[in-house]
Amino acid sequence: MTAPLTSSAFDGASQTTPPQHDALALTGSGRKAQIVLNDMVYTLTITRAGKLILTK
């Protein structure tokens, strides 16, 4: 389980380059991956058109 993020977790975030992740690496070369934030599960989907959709 992860601790909830607070507003201080984002302090200075705009001053640094965000991490970059390959979508195919996240999905294991498939079309979907699950991402967890604050105990909520989100689904990242790569569409047939090559676009990304993030849903709860």
All heavy atoms as a GROMACS GRO file, in nm:
protein
  410
    1MET      N    1   0.085  -0.118   0.000
    1MET     CA    2   0.000   0.000   0.000
    1MET      C    3   0.089   0.123   0.000
    1MET      O    4   0.192   0.126   0.063
    1MET     CB    5  -0.091  -0.002   0.122
    1MET     CG    6  -0.177   0.119   0.127
    1MET     SD    7  -0.324   0.125   0.231
    1MET     CE    8  -0.302   0.018   0.364
    2THR      N    9   0.047   0.226  -0.069
    2THR     CA   10   0.124   0.349  -0.076
    2THR      C   11   0.055   0.458   0.005
    2THR      O   12  -0.066   0.455   0.023
    2THR     CB   13   0.140   0.399  -0.220
    2THR    OG1   14   0.010   0.418  -0.276
    2THR    CG2   15   0.216   0.298  -0.304
    3ALA      N   16   0.134   0.552   0.053
    3ALA     CA   17   0.078   0.664   0.128
    3ALA      C   18   0.011   0.761   0.032
    3ALA      O   19   0.057   0.779  -0.080
    3ALA     CB   20   0.188   0.734   0.206
    4PRO      N   21  -0.098   0.824   0.074
    4PRO     CA   22  -0.164   0.924  -0.012
    4PRO      C   23  -0.068   1.039  -0.042
    4PRO      O   24   0.012   1.078   0.042
    4PRO     CB   25  -0.282   0.973   0.072
    4PRO     CG   26  -0.303   0.868   0.175
    4PRO     CD   27  -0.170   0.804   0.198
    5LEU      N   28  -0.076   1.090  -0.163
    5LEU     CA   29   0.007   1.203  -0.201
    5LEU      C   30  -0.055   1.331  -0.149
    5LEU      O   31  -0.176   1.350  -0.154
    5LEU     CB   32   0.021   1.211  -0.353
    5LEU     CG   33   0.096   1.096  -0.419
    5LEU    CD1   34   0.092   1.113  -0.569
    5LEU    CD2   35   0.238   1.088  -0.370
    6THR      N   36   0.030   1.418  -0.099
    6THR     CA   37  -0.016   1.548  -0.053
    6THR      C   38   0.030   1.653  -0.152
    6THR      O   39   0.110   1.625  -0.242
    6THR     CB   40   0.042   1.580   0.086
    6THR    OG1   41   0.184   1.586   0.074
    6THR    CG2   42   0.004   1.473   0.188
    7SER      N   43  -0.019   1.774  -0.135
    7SER     CA   44   0.022   1.880  -0.228
    7SER      C   45   0.172   1.903  -0.222
    7SER      O   46   0.232   1.944  -0.320
    7SER     CB   47  -0.054   2.009  -0.197
    7SER     OG   48  -0.022   2.053  -0.066
    8SER      N   49   0.236   1.874  -0.108
    8SER     CA   50   0.381   1.892  -0.098
    8SER      C   51   0.455   1.792  -0.186
    8SER      O   52   0.570   1.814  -0.222
    8SER     CB   53   0.427   1.880   0.047
    8SER     OG   54   0.400   1.749   0.095
    9ALA      N   55   0.390   1.681  -0.223
    9ALA     CA   56   0.454   1.583  -0.312
    9ALA      C   57   0.477   1.641  -0.450
    9ALA      O   58   0.560   1.591  -0.524
    9ALA     CB   59   0.367   1.457  -0.322
   10PHE      N   60   0.405   1.746  -0.484
   10PHE     CA   61   0.417   1.807  -0.615
   10PHE      C   62   0.496   1.937  -0.613
   10PHE      O   63   0.513   2.001  -0.716
   10PHE     CB   64   0.278   1.831  -0.675
   10PHE     CG   65   0.200   1.704  -0.691
   10PHE    CD1   66   0.100   1.671  -0.603
   10PHE    CD2   67   0.229   1.616  -0.794
   10PHE    CE1   68   0.029   1.553  -0.617
   10PHE    CE2   69   0.160   1.497  -0.810
   10PHE     CZ   70   0.060   1.466  -0.721
   11ASP      N   71   0.543   1.980  -0.497
   11ASP     CA   72   0.621   2.103  -0.487
   11ASP      C   73   0.746   2.092  -0.573
   11ASP      O   74   0.821   1.995  -0.565
   11ASP     CB   75   0.661   2.132  -0.342
   11ASP     CG   76   0.544   2.175  -0.257
   11ASP    OD1   77   0.436   2.202  -0.314
   11ASP    OD2   78   0.559   2.180  -0.134
   12GLY      N   79   0.768   2.186  -0.657
   12GLY     CA   80   0.887   2.190  -0.741
   12GLY      C   81   0.880   2.097  -0.860
   12GLY      O   82   0.975   2.085  -0.935
   13ALA      N   83   0.770   2.027  -0.878
   13ALA     CA   84   0.759   1.931  -0.988
   13ALA      C   85   0.772   1.999  -1.124
   13ALA      O   86   0.821   1.940  -1.218
   13ALA     CB   87   0.628   1.854  -0.979
   14SER      N   88   0.726   2.123  -1.134
   14SER     CA   89   0.733   2.192  -1.263
   14SER      C   90   0.874   2.238  -1.296
   14SER      O   91   0.901   2.278  -1.408
   14SER     CB   92   0.637   2.311  -1.263
   14SER     OG   93   0.676   2.404  -1.165
   15GLN      N   94   0.965   2.230  -1.198
   15GLN     CA   95   1.102   2.278  -1.220
   15GLN      C   96   1.194   2.166  -1.270
   15GLN      O   97   1.307   2.192  -1.306
   15GLN     CB   98   1.157   2.336  -1.091
   15GLN     CG   99   1.079   2.457  -1.044
   15GLN     CD  100   1.122   2.503  -0.906
   15GLN    OE1  101   1.208   2.443  -0.844
   15GLN    NE2  102   1.063   2.610  -0.858
   16THR      N  103   1.147   2.042  -1.271
   16THR     CA  104   1.231   1.931  -1.315
   16THR      C  105   1.164   1.860  -1.432
   16THR      O  106   1.044   1.872  -1.455
   16THR     CB  107   1.252   1.830  -1.201
   16THR    OG1  108   1.126   1.778  -1.162
   16THR    CG2  109   1.320   1.894  -1.081
   17THR      N  110   1.243   1.785  -1.505
   17THR     CA  111   1.190   1.707  -1.616
   17THR      C  112   1.122   1.583  -1.560
   17THR      O  113   1.183   1.510  -1.482
   17THR     CB  114   1.304   1.665  -1.711
   17THR    OG1  115   1.370   1.783  -1.756
   17THR    CG2  116   1.252   1.587  -1.828
   18PRO      N  117   0.997   1.557  -1.597
   18PRO     CA  118   0.928   1.440  -1.544
   18PRO      C  119   0.989   1.311  -1.600
   18PRO      O  120   1.046   1.311  -1.709
   18PRO     CB  121   0.785   1.457  -1.594
   18PRO     CG  122   0.794   1.547  -1.710
   18PRO     CD  123   0.915   1.634  -1.689
   19PRO      N  124   0.977   1.201  -1.526
   19PRO     CA  125   1.028   1.074  -1.578
   19PRO      C  126   0.953   1.035  -1.704
   19PRO      O  127   0.836   1.069  -1.720
   19PRO     CB  128   1.002   0.974  -1.466
   19PRO     CG  129   0.918   1.042  -1.366
   19PRO     CD  130   0.915   1.188  -1.396
   20GLN      N  131   1.021   0.965  -1.794
   20GLN     CA  132   0.961   0.922  -1.919
   20GLN      C  133   0.955   0.769  -1.919
   20GLN      O  134   1.052   0.702  -1.886
   20GLN     CB  135   1.044   0.972  -2.036
   20GLN     CG  136   0.983   0.942  -2.170
   20GLN     CD  137   1.062   1.007  -2.284
   20GLN    OE1  138   1.165   1.071  -2.262
   20GLN    NE2  139   1.015   0.990  -2.404
   21HIS      N  140   0.839   0.713  -1.958
   21HIS     CA  141   0.820   0.568  -1.961
   21HIS      C  142   0.764   0.528  -2.097
   21HIS      O  143   0.677   0.596  -2.151
   21HIS     CB  144   0.722   0.524  -1.852
   21HIS     CG  145   0.766   0.565  -1.715
   21HIS    ND1  146   0.862   0.497  -1.645
   21HIS    CD2  147   0.730   0.669  -1.639
   21HIS    CE1  148   0.881   0.557  -1.528
   21HIS    NE2  149   0.803   0.663  -1.523
   22ASP      N  150   0.812   0.419  -2.151
   22ASP     CA  151   0.762   0.367  -2.277
   22ASP      C  152   0.630   0.296  -2.252
   22ASP      O  153   0.622   0.206  -2.168
   22ASP     CB  154   0.865   0.271  -2.337
   22ASP     CG  155   0.822   0.220  -2.472
   22ASP    OD1  156   0.748   0.120  -2.476
   22ASP    OD2  157   0.860   0.280  -2.573
   23ALA      N  158   0.524   0.334  -2.322
   23ALA     CA  159   0.391   0.276  -2.301
   23ALA      C  160   0.390   0.126  -2.328
   23ALA      O  161   0.324   0.050  -2.258
   23ALA     CB  162   0.287   0.347  -2.387
   24LEU      N  163   0.464   0.082  -2.430
   24LEU     CA  164   0.469  -0.061  -2.459
   24LEU      C  165   0.540  -0.138  -2.348
   24LEU      O  166   0.506  -0.252  -2.319
   24LEU     CB  167   0.536  -0.087  -2.594
   24LEU     CG  168   0.454  -0.043  -2.715
   24LEU    CD1  169   0.534  -0.066  -2.843
   24LEU    CD2  170   0.321  -0.114  -2.722
   25ALA      N  171   0.637  -0.075  -2.284
   25ALA     CA  172   0.704  -0.139  -2.171
   25ALA      C  173   0.607  -0.151  -2.053
   25ALA      O  174   0.606  -0.251  -1.982
   25ALA     CB  175   0.829  -0.061  -2.131
   26LEU      N  176   0.525  -0.048  -2.032
   26LEU     CA  177   0.427  -0.052  -1.923
   26LEU      C  178   0.321  -0.159  -1.947
   26LEU      O  179   0.273  -0.221  -1.853
   26LEU     CB  180   0.357   0.084  -1.908
   26LEU     CG  181   0.441   0.198  -1.851
   26LEU    CD1  182   0.362   0.328  -1.855
   26LEU    CD2  183   0.486   0.167  -1.711
   27THR      N  184   0.286  -0.181  -2.072
   27THR     CA  185   0.180  -0.277  -2.104
   27THR      C  186   0.235  -0.417  -2.133
   27THR      O  187   0.159  -0.507  -2.167
   27THR     CB  188   0.098  -0.230  -2.225
   27THR    OG1  189   0.185  -0.218  -2.337
   27THR    CG2  190   0.027  -0.100  -2.198
   28GLY      N  191   0.366  -0.434  -2.122
   28GLY     CA  192   0.424  -0.564  -2.151
   28GLY      C  193   0.405  -0.602  -2.296
   28GLY      O  194   0.379  -0.718  -2.327
   29SER      N  195   0.415  -0.506  -2.384
   29SER     CA  196   0.395  -0.522  -2.528
   29SER      C  197   0.250  -0.558  -2.564
   29SER      O  198   0.222  -0.596  -2.676
   29SER     CB  199   0.491  -0.627  -2.587
   29SER     OG  200   0.624  -0.582  -2.571
   30GLY      N  201   0.159  -0.544  -2.467
   30GLY     CA  202   0.017  -0.565  -2.494
   30GLY      C  203  -0.053  -0.433  -2.515
   30GLY      O  204   0.007  -0.336  -2.560
   31ARG      N  205  -0.181  -0.428  -2.480
   31ARG     CA  206  -0.259  -0.306  -2.499
   31ARG      C  207  -0.302  -0.241  -2.368
   31ARG      O  208  -0.349  -0.128  -2.369
   31ARG     CB  209  -0.384  -0.336  -2.582
   31ARG     CG  210  -0.352  -0.374  -2.725
   31ARG     CD  211  -0.467  -0.332  -2.814
   31ARG     NE  212  -0.434  -0.347  -2.954
   31ARG     CZ  213  -0.383  -0.250  -3.029
   31ARG    NH1  214  -0.359  -0.133  -2.978
   31ARG    NH2  215  -0.358  -0.272  -3.156
   32LYS      N  216  -0.290  -0.311  -2.254
   32LYS     CA  217  -0.340  -0.255  -2.128
   32LYS      C  218  -0.241  -0.274  -2.015
   32LYS      O  219  -0.166  -0.371  -2.011
   32LYS     CB  220  -0.473  -0.320  -2.088
   32LYS     CG  221  -0.585  -0.286  -2.183
   32LYS     CD  222  -0.717  -0.334  -2.130
   32LYS     CE  223  -0.827  -0.291  -2.227
   32LYS     NZ  224  -0.958  -0.302  -2.170
   33ALA      N  225  -0.243  -0.178  -1.922
   33ALA     CA  226  -0.163  -0.186  -1.800
   33ALA      C  227  -0.246  -0.127  -1.687
   33ALA      O  228  -0.329  -0.038  -1.710
   33ALA     CB  229  -0.033  -0.109  -1.814
   34GLN      N  230  -0.226  -0.176  -1.566
   34GLN     CA  231  -0.293  -0.118  -1.450
   34GLN      C  232  -0.194  -0.033  -1.374
   34GLN      O  233  -0.079  -0.073  -1.352
   34GLN     CB  234  -0.350  -0.228  -1.361
   34GLN     CG  235  -0.466  -0.300  -1.426
   34GLN     CD  236  -0.533  -0.397  -1.332
   34GLN    OE1  237  -0.470  -0.455  -1.245
   34GLN    NE2  238  -0.662  -0.414  -1.350
   35ILE      N  239  -0.239   0.085  -1.333
   35ILE     CA  240  -0.158   0.181  -1.259
   35ILE      C  241  -0.231   0.211  -1.129
   35ILE      O  242  -0.351   0.239  -1.131
   35ILE     CB  243  -0.136   0.310  -1.342
   35ILE    CG1  244  -0.065   0.276  -1.472
   35ILE    CG2  245  -0.058   0.413  -1.262
   35ILE    CD1  246  -0.060   0.390  -1.571
   36VAL      N  247  -0.158   0.207  -1.017
   36VAL     CA  248  -0.220   0.230  -0.886
   36VAL      C  249  -0.171   0.363  -0.830
   36VAL      O  250  -0.051   0.392  -0.831
   36VAL     CB  251  -0.184   0.116  -0.788
   36VAL    CG1  252  -0.246   0.142  -0.651
   36VAL    CG2  253  -0.228  -0.018  -0.842
   37LEU      N  254  -0.267   0.445  -0.782
   37LEU     CA  255  -0.237   0.571  -0.715
   37LEU      C  256  -0.331   0.584  -0.598
   37LEU      O  257  -0.454   0.582  -0.616
   37LEU     CB  258  -0.253   0.690  -0.812
   37LEU     CG  259  -0.233   0.828  -0.751
   37LEU    CD1  260  -0.089   0.848  -0.706
   37LEU    CD2  261  -0.272   0.936  -0.850
   38ASN      N  262  -0.276   0.597  -0.478
   38ASN     CA  263  -0.358   0.611  -0.356
   38ASN      C  264  -0.463   0.501  -0.346
   38ASN      O  265  -0.580   0.526  -0.319
   38ASN     CB  266  -0.425   0.749  -0.350
   38ASN     CG  267  -0.325   0.860  -0.339
   38ASN    OD1  268  -0.215   0.842  -0.285
   38ASN    ND2  269  -0.359   0.976  -0.390
   39ASP      N  270  -0.421   0.378  -0.369
   39ASP     CA  271  -0.509   0.260  -0.360
   39ASP      C  272  -0.621   0.258  -0.463
   39ASP      O  273  -0.712   0.178  -0.454
   39ASP     CB  274  -0.568   0.246  -0.218
   39ASP     CG  275  -0.461   0.220  -0.115
   39ASP    OD1  276  -0.363   0.151  -0.147
   39ASP    OD2  277  -0.475   0.267  -0.002
   40MET      N  278  -0.616   0.346  -0.562
   40MET     CA  279  -0.712   0.344  -0.672
   40MET      C  280  -0.642   0.284  -0.793
   40MET      O  281  -0.528   0.318  -0.823
   40MET     CB  282  -0.759   0.486  -0.707
   40MET     CG  283  -0.838   0.554  -0.597
   40MET     SD  284  -0.997   0.478  -0.566
   40MET     CE  285  -1.077   0.501  -0.722
   41VAL      N  286  -0.711   0.193  -0.862
   41VAL     CA  287  -0.653   0.127  -0.980
   41VAL      C  288  -0.707   0.194  -1.106
   41VAL      O  289  -0.827   0.210  -1.123
   41VAL     CB  290  -0.688  -0.023  -0.980
   41VAL    CG1  291  -0.631  -0.090  -1.104
   41VAL    CG2  292  -0.636  -0.090  -0.854
   42TYR      N  293  -0.615   0.233  -1.193
   42TYR     CA  294  -0.649   0.294  -1.321
   42TYR      C  295  -0.600   0.201  -1.431
   42TYR      O  296  -0.502   0.128  -1.413
   42TYR     CB  297  -0.581   0.431  -1.336
   42TYR     CG  298  -0.626   0.531  -1.234
   42TYR    CD1  299  -0.567   0.536  -1.107
   42TYR    CD2  300  -0.728   0.622  -1.261
   42TYR    CE1  301  -0.608   0.628  -1.012
   42TYR    CE2  302  -0.770   0.714  -1.168
   42TYR     CZ  303  -0.709   0.716  -1.043
   42TYR     OH  304  -0.750   0.807  -0.949
   43THR      N  305  -0.666   0.204  -1.546
   43THR     CA  306  -0.626   0.123  -1.660
   43THR      C  307  -0.576   0.212  -1.772
   43THR      O  308  -0.646   0.304  -1.814
   43THR     CB  309  -0.743   0.036  -1.711
   43THR    OG1  310  -0.787  -0.048  -1.604
   43THR    CG2  311  -0.701  -0.049  -1.829
   44LEU      N  312  -0.455   0.186  -1.816
   44LEU     CA  313  -0.396   0.256  -1.930
   44LEU      C  314  -0.416   0.166  -2.051
   44LEU      O  315  -0.376   0.050  -2.050
   44LEU     CB  316  -0.247   0.280  -1.907
   44LEU     CG  317  -0.173   0.347  -2.022
   44LEU    CD1  318  -0.215   0.493  -2.034
   44LEU    CD2  319  -0.024   0.336  -2.003
   45THR      N  320  -0.482   0.218  -2.154
   45THR     CA  321  -0.511   0.141  -2.274
   45THR      C  322  -0.449   0.209  -2.395
   45THR      O  323  -0.460   0.330  -2.411
   45THR     CB  324  -0.664   0.130  -2.296
   45THR    OG1  325  -0.723   0.074  -2.178
   45THR    CG2  326  -0.697   0.044  -2.416
   46ILE      N  327  -0.385   0.127  -2.480
   46ILE     CA  328  -0.335   0.176  -2.608
   46ILE      C  329  -0.440   0.138  -2.712
   46ILE      O  330  -0.473   0.021  -2.729
   46ILE     CB  331  -0.200   0.114  -2.646
   46ILE    CG1  332  -0.097   0.144  -2.537
   46ILE    CG2  333  -0.153   0.167  -2.781
   46ILE    CD1  334   0.036   0.073  -2.558
   47THR      N  335  -0.497   0.237  -2.781
   47THR     CA  336  -0.601   0.211  -2.879
   47THR      C  337  -0.541   0.159  -3.010
   47THR      O  338  -0.419   0.165  -3.030
   47THR     CB  339  -0.682   0.339  -2.911
   47THR    OG1  340  -0.596   0.431  -2.978
   47THR    CG2  341  -0.738   0.402  -2.785
   48ARG      N  342  -0.628   0.110  -3.099
   48ARG     CA  343  -0.581   0.064  -3.230
   48ARG      C  344  -0.519   0.178  -3.310
   48ARG      O  345  -0.435   0.155  -3.396
   48ARG     CB  346  -0.697   0.002  -3.309
   48ARG     CG  347  -0.736  -0.134  -3.256
   48ARG     CD  348  -0.844  -0.193  -3.339
   48ARG     NE  349  -0.969  -0.128  -3.301
   48ARG     CZ  350  -1.089  -0.165  -3.338
   48ARG    NH1  351  -1.102  -0.268  -3.417
   48ARG    NH2  352  -1.195  -0.102  -3.297
   49ALA      N  353  -0.561   0.301  -3.279
   49ALA     CA  354  -0.507   0.418  -3.348
   49ALA      C  355  -0.375   0.465  -3.286
   49ALA      O  356  -0.317   0.564  -3.329
   49ALA     CB  357  -0.608   0.532  -3.346
   50GLY      N  358  -0.328   0.396  -3.180
   50GLY     CA  359  -0.202   0.432  -3.118
   50GLY      C  360  -0.212   0.544  -3.018
   50GLY      O  361  -0.112   0.607  -2.983
   51LYS      N  362  -0.332   0.572  -2.970
   51LYS     CA  363  -0.352   0.677  -2.869
   51LYS      C  364  -0.364   0.613  -2.732
   51LYS      O  365  -0.392   0.493  -2.720
   51LYS     CB  366  -0.476   0.758  -2.901
   51LYS     CG  367  -0.466   0.819  -3.041
   51LYS     CD  368  -0.554   0.937  -3.056
   51LYS     CE  369  -0.544   0.986  -3.198
   51LYS     NZ  370  -0.472   1.106  -3.210
   52LEU      N  371  -0.344   0.693  -2.626
   52LEU     CA  372  -0.354   0.643  -2.489
   52LEU      C  373  -0.481   0.691  -2.421
   52LEU      O  374  -0.519   0.807  -2.436
   52LEU     CB  375  -0.234   0.691  -2.407
   52LEU     CG  376  -0.097   0.641  -2.451
   52LEU    CD1  377   0.012   0.704  -2.366
   52LEU    CD2  378  -0.089   0.490  -2.442
   53ILE      N  379  -0.544   0.600  -2.346
   53ILE     CA  380  -0.662   0.634  -2.266
   53ILE      C  381  -0.635   0.586  -2.124
   53ILE      O  382  -0.593   0.472  -2.104
   53ILE     CB  383  -0.789   0.566  -2.321
   53ILE    CG1  384  -0.816   0.610  -2.464
   53ILE    CG2  385  -0.907   0.594  -2.231
   53ILE    CD1  386  -0.929   0.532  -2.531
   54LEU      N  387  -0.659   0.672  -2.025
   54LEU     CA  388  -0.645   0.635  -1.884
   54LEU      C  389  -0.784   0.641  -1.821
   54LEU      O  390  -0.849   0.746  -1.824
   54LEU     CB  391  -0.551   0.732  -1.814
   54LEU     CG  392  -0.517   0.698  -1.669
   54LEU    CD1  393  -0.445   0.564  -1.660
   54LEU    CD2  394  -0.433   0.809  -1.608
   55THR      N  395  -0.831   0.528  -1.766
   55THR     CA  396  -0.964   0.521  -1.707
   55THR      C  397  -0.956   0.465  -1.566
   55THR      O  398  -0.860   0.395  -1.531
   55THR     CB  399  -1.059   0.434  -1.792
   55THR    OG1  400  -1.001   0.304  -1.806
   55THR    CG2  401  -1.085   0.494  -1.927
   56LYS      N  402  -1.060   0.495  -1.487
   56LYS     CA  403  -1.069   0.440  -1.352
   56LYS      C  404  -1.126   0.303  -1.358
   56LYS      O  405  -1.206   0.267  -1.438
   56LYS     CB  406  -1.162   0.526  -1.267
   56LYS     CG  407  -1.088   0.616  -1.174
   56LYS     CD  408  -1.186   0.685  -1.084
   56LYS     CE  409  -1.112   0.767  -0.983
   56LYS     NZ  410  -1.201   0.841  -0.900
   0.00000   0.00000   0.00000
